[in-house]
């Protein structure tokens, strides 16, 4: 399960990358092997963390 912590997600993706594993989302067209894909992934993770902290009642 992916946590809503930006740092946890960044660490998880870095660990996977070190093992030669990339993360790709076909639906959102994100690919963590590209600089743009990593930026978009970090942006989405930061928004999710913000949403979780400022609107805790709406998260499940």
C-alpha atoms as an extended CHARMM CRD file, in Angstrom:
* protein
*
        60  EXT
         1         1  UNK       CA              0.0000000000        0.0000000000        0.0000000000  PROA      1               0.0000000000
         2         2  UNK       CA              1.2580000000        3.4500000000       -0.8760000000  PROA      2               0.0000000000
         3         3  UNK       CA              1.1350000000        5.7750000000        2.0670000000  PROA      3               0.0000000000
         4         4  UNK       CA              0.0610000000        9.3940000000        1.7700000000  PROA      4               0.0000000000
         5         5  UNK       CA              3.4210000000       10.5730000000        3.0280000000  PROA      5               0.0000000000
         6         6  UNK       CA              5.4820000000       12.2480000000        0.3310000000  PROA      6               0.0000000000
         7         7  UNK       CA              8.7490000000       11.1540000000        1.9050000000  PROA      7               0.0000000000
         8         8  UNK       CA              7.6160000000        7.5030000000        2.1370000000  PROA      8               0.0000000000
         9         9  UNK       CA              6.6560000000        7.4940000000       -1.5480000000  PROA      9               0.0000000000
        10        10  UNK       CA              9.9150000000        9.1330000000       -2.6160000000  PROA      10              0.0000000000
        11        11  UNK       CA             11.9110000000        6.6090000000       -0.5700000000  PROA      11              0.0000000000
        12        12  UNK       CA              9.9220000000        3.6830000000       -1.9820000000  PROA      12              0.0000000000
        13        13  UNK       CA             10.4040000000        4.7950000000       -5.5830000000  PROA      13              0.0000000000
        14        14  UNK       CA             14.1380000000        5.4070000000       -4.9890000000  PROA      14              0.0000000000
        15        15  UNK       CA             14.5430000000        1.9440000000       -3.4590000000  PROA      15              0.0000000000
        16        16  UNK       CA             12.7320000000        0.3440000000       -6.3940000000  PROA      16              0.0000000000
        17        17  UNK       CA             14.8330000000        2.3590000000       -8.8760000000  PROA      17              0.0000000000
        18        18  UNK       CA             18.0170000000        1.1570000000       -7.1160000000  PROA      18              0.0000000000
        19        19  UNK       CA             16.8130000000       -2.4000000000       -7.7150000000  PROA      19              0.0000000000
        20        20  UNK       CA             16.1930000000       -1.6740000000      -11.4020000000  PROA      20              0.0000000000
        21        21  UNK       CA             12.4000000000       -1.5150000000      -11.0450000000  PROA      21              0.0000000000
        22        22  UNK       CA             10.4970000000        1.4070000000      -12.5370000000  PROA      22              0.0000000000
        23        23  UNK       CA              6.9830000000        2.5540000000      -11.7160000000  PROA      23              0.0000000000
        24        24  UNK       CA              4.6390000000        3.2030000000      -14.5990000000  PROA      24              0.0000000000
        25        25  UNK       CA              0.9920000000        4.1800000000      -14.4780000000  PROA      25              0.0000000000
        26        26  UNK       CA             -0.7000000000        3.5350000000      -17.7790000000  PROA      26              0.0000000000
        27        27  UNK       CA             -3.8850000000        5.3760000000      -16.8490000000  PROA      27              0.0000000000
        28        28  UNK       CA             -2.1340000000        8.6170000000      -15.8600000000  PROA      28              0.0000000000
        29        29  UNK       CA              0.7180000000        8.1420000000      -18.3700000000  PROA      29              0.0000000000
        30        30  UNK       CA              3.3890000000        8.4450000000      -15.6530000000  PROA      30              0.0000000000
        31        31  UNK       CA              6.7680000000        6.8000000000      -15.9940000000  PROA      31              0.0000000000
        32        32  UNK       CA              9.2920000000        7.2410000000      -13.1910000000  PROA      32              0.0000000000
        33        33  UNK       CA             12.1890000000        6.5110000000      -15.5490000000  PROA      33              0.0000000000
        34        34  UNK       CA             11.7920000000       10.0010000000      -17.0630000000  PROA      34              0.0000000000
        35        35  UNK       CA             12.4150000000       13.3390000000      -15.3390000000  PROA      35              0.0000000000
        36        36  UNK       CA              8.8910000000       14.5160000000      -16.2020000000  PROA      36              0.0000000000
        37        37  UNK       CA              7.3680000000       11.3430000000      -14.8200000000  PROA      37              0.0000000000
        38        38  UNK       CA              9.2720000000       11.6850000000      -11.5550000000  PROA      38              0.0000000000
        39        39  UNK       CA              8.2020000000       15.3250000000      -11.2620000000  PROA      39              0.0000000000
        40        40  UNK       CA              4.5390000000       14.4740000000      -11.8580000000  PROA      40              0.0000000000
        41        41  UNK       CA              4.7170000000       11.5980000000       -9.3520000000  PROA      41              0.0000000000
        42        42  UNK       CA              6.1740000000       13.9070000000       -6.7000000000  PROA      42              0.0000000000
        43        43  UNK       CA              3.5470000000       16.5520000000       -7.4740000000  PROA      43              0.0000000000
        44        44  UNK       CA              0.6840000000       14.0680000000       -7.0730000000  PROA      44              0.0000000000
        45        45  UNK       CA              2.2050000000       12.6820000000       -3.8800000000  PROA      45              0.0000000000
        46        46  UNK       CA              2.6050000000       16.1930000000       -2.4320000000  PROA      46              0.0000000000
        47        47  UNK       CA             -1.0270000000       16.9970000000       -3.2500000000  PROA      47              0.0000000000
        48        48  UNK       CA             -2.1940000000       13.7350000000       -1.6640000000  PROA      48              0.0000000000
        49        49  UNK       CA             -0.2120000000       14.4620000000        1.4960000000  PROA      49              0.0000000000
        50        50  UNK       CA             -1.5940000000       18.0070000000        1.6290000000  PROA      50              0.0000000000
        51        51  UNK       CA             -5.1490000000       16.7500000000        1.1590000000  PROA      51              0.0000000000
        52        52  UNK       CA             -4.7100000000       14.0970000000        3.8360000000  PROA      52              0.0000000000
        53        53  UNK       CA             -3.3450000000       16.5620000000        6.4050000000  PROA      53              0.0000000000
        54        54  UNK       CA             -5.7730000000       19.4170000000        5.8020000000  PROA      54              0.0000000000
        55        55  UNK       CA             -8.9050000000       17.3830000000        5.1490000000  PROA      55              0.0000000000
        56        56  UNK       CA             -8.4490000000       14.2710000000        7.3230000000  PROA      56              0.0000000000
        57        57  UNK       CA            -12.1580000000       13.5070000000        7.6000000000  PROA      57              0.0000000000
        58        58  UNK       CA            -12.5630000000       13.0730000000        3.8570000000  PROA      58              0.0000000000
        59        59  UNK       CA             -9.7960000000       10.4700000000        3.4260000000  PROA      59              0.0000000000
        60        60  UNK       CA            -10.5020000000        6.7620000000        3.6280000000  PROA      60              0.0000000000
